[in-house]
């Protein structure tokens, strides 16, 4: 009998298709993870930026309260006015400083003055919130 030499070098079409399918699944998983991490990064960056905005506003208002005398707090207008005509006011989710937009996307700006204590609360739309109480001497 004559032996027919078998050449088993190379790959079959089925093996090639299996490699493509498995490679495609791996690539889709990697792309999905990459997109998810990008969205998480964006969300966390925005939250950090909003917290930074609220922190900056709180520091500036606190500094002004410590260095100037408060003239009044108007609950209806949400306006904190100092004796030197400087003021902070919340209008349509924007905190204004002396008539100029200062911090955007502010949901709550509340000041409570009881005797020699001033409590300030600032909250952004994203839920970032700071509250502090100062004793004015």
C-alpha positions as CSV (number, residue, x, y, z in Angstrom):
1,X,0.0,0.0,0.0
2,X,1.1,3.4,-0.8
3,X,1.2,5.9,2.0
4,X,-0.1,9.3,1.3
5,X,1.9,11.8,3.1
6,X,-0.2,14.1,5.3
7,X,0.9,17.6,5.7
8,X,-0.6,18.8,9.0
9,X,1.3,22.1,9.1
10,X,-0.9,25.2,9.1
11,X,-4.4,25.9,10.4
12,X,-7.9,25.1,9.3
13,X,-10.6,27.5,8.5
14,X,-12.5,26.5,11.7
15,X,-9.5,27.2,13.9
16,X,-9.0,30.6,12.2
17,X,-12.6,31.6,12.8
18,X,-12.4,30.5,16.4
19,X,-9.3,32.7,16.9
20,X,-11.2,35.7,15.3
21,X,-14.3,35.2,17.5
22,X,-12.3,34.9,20.7
23,X,-10.1,37.9,19.8
24,X,-13.2,40.0,19.0
25,X,-14.8,39.2,22.4
26,X,-11.6,40.2,24.2
27,X,-11.3,43.4,22.2
28,X,-15.0,44.3,23.0
29,X,-14.4,43.6,26.7
30,X,-11.3,45.9,26.7
31,X,-13.2,48.7,24.8
32,X,-16.1,48.4,27.3
33,X,-13.8,48.7,30.3
34,X,-12.0,51.6,28.7
35,X,-15.3,53.5,28.0
36,X,-16.6,52.8,31.6
37,X,-13.4,54.1,33.2
38,X,-13.5,57.2,31.0
39,X,-17.1,58.0,32.1
40,X,-16.1,57.4,35.8
41,X,-13.1,59.7,35.4
42,X,-15.3,62.4,33.8
43,X,-17.9,62.1,36.6
44,X,-15.4,62.2,39.4
45,X,-13.6,65.2,37.7
46,X,-16.8,67.1,37.5
47,X,-17.7,66.4,41.2
48,X,-14.2,67.4,42.3
49,X,-14.5,70.6,40.3
50,X,-17.9,71.4,41.8
51,X,-16.5,70.8,45.3
52,X,-13.6,73.0,44.5
53,X,-16.0,75.8,43.4
54,X,-18.0,75.5,46.6
55,X,-14.8,75.5,48.7
56,X,-13.5,78.6,47.0
57,X,-16.8,80.4,47.5
58,X,-16.9,79.4,51.2
59,X,-13.3,80.5,51.8
60,X,-13.9,83.9,50.2
61,X,-17.2,84.5,52.1
62,X,-15.6,83.4,55.3
63,X,-12.6,85.8,54.7
64,X,-15.0,88.6,54.0
65,X,-17.1,87.9,57.2
66,X,-13.9,87.9,59.3
67,X,-12.6,91.2,57.9
68,X,-15.8,93.2,57.3
69,X,-19.0,93.8,59.2
70,X,-22.2,92.2,57.9
71,X,-24.9,94.8,57.0
72,X,-27.7,92.3,56.6
73,X,-28.9,88.9,55.2
74,X,-32.0,89.0,53.1
75,X,-33.7,85.6,53.1
76,X,-36.1,86.5,50.2
77,X,-33.4,87.8,47.9
78,X,-30.7,85.4,49.3
79,X,-28.4,88.3,49.6
80,X,-25.5,88.7,52.1
81,X,-24.5,92.4,52.2
82,X,-21.5,93.9,54.0
83,X,-21.2,97.5,55.2
84,X,-18.6,98.3,52.5
85,X,-21.3,97.6,49.8
86,X,-19.7,94.3,48.9
87,X,-22.4,91.5,48.6
88,X,-23.0,87.9,47.6
89,X,-26.4,86.9,46.1
90,X,-27.8,83.7,44.6
91,X,-29.8,84.3,41.5
92,X,-31.0,81.4,39.3
93,X,-28.5,78.9,40.6
94,X,-25.6,81.3,40.1
95,X,-23.8,82.9,43.1
96,X,-23.0,86.5,42.3
97,X,-20.2,88.5,43.9
98,X,-20.8,92.3,43.6
99,X,-23.0,91.8,40.6
100,X,-20.7,89.5,38.7
101,X,-21.2,85.8,38.3
102,X,-18.9,84.0,40.8
103,X,-19.9,80.3,41.1
104,X,-22.4,78.4,38.9
105,X,-24.8,75.5,39.6
106,X,-25.4,76.5,43.3
107,X,-28.6,75.1,44.7
108,X,-28.5,76.5,48.2
109,X,-26.9,79.6,49.6
110,X,-28.1,80.2,53.1
111,X,-26.8,82.4,55.9
112,X,-28.1,82.4,59.4
113,X,-27.0,85.1,61.8
114,X,-27.7,84.5,65.5
115,X,-26.2,87.0,67.9
116,X,-22.4,86.7,67.3
117,X,-22.5,83.5,65.3
118,X,-22.8,83.3,61.5
119,X,-23.7,80.0,59.9
120,X,-23.1,79.6,56.1
121,X,-24.4,76.8,54.0
122,X,-23.5,76.4,50.3
123,X,-24.7,73.4,48.2
124,X,-24.1,72.7,44.6
125,X,-26.5,71.0,42.2
126,X,-24.3,67.9,42.2
127,X,-24.8,67.5,46.0
128,X,-21.4,68.9,47.1
129,X,-22.2,70.8,50.3
130,X,-20.2,72.8,52.8
131,X,-21.5,74.3,56.0
132,X,-19.5,76.4,58.6
133,X,-20.2,78.4,61.7
134,X,-18.2,81.5,62.5
135,X,-18.1,83.5,65.7
136,X,-17.9,87.2,64.9
137,X,-16.1,89.2,67.6
